[in-house]
């Protein structure tokens, strides 16, 4: 859980958030090459993605949080995660490898190669789903 505190009140923080993440701020950037912050805000829930405007980068880091009141101040509380589709893809990939492994077991074949593939897929998937410090620092 990440907590960003500030001295602004709730409404000012929402206005600042909208100002700093508005598409007008990034006007004139190259749509395919320049990395920008794409933001979605619904009431006090916020989502922030750093990517090129017209692309979808698989396994990119996403910040999801909420803007909360803390007396006369406010804060943004959230966490860094991946997109739903990234988690779904990894789950399907691991499920596919387990299915292939079950077919190999039914045929009474050797499990050495499929176990090695299963280990590589699981370790590789976990590495893709980890949010690195460098990715968090960019936010």
Secondary structure, 3 states (H helix, E strand, C coil): CEEEEECCCHHHHHHHHHHHCCHHHHCCCCCCCCEEEEEEEECCEEEEEEEECCCCCCCCCEEEEEEEEECCEEEEEEEEECCHHHHHHHHHHHHHHHHHHHHHHHCCCCCHHHHHHHHHHHHHHHHHHCCCHHHHHCC
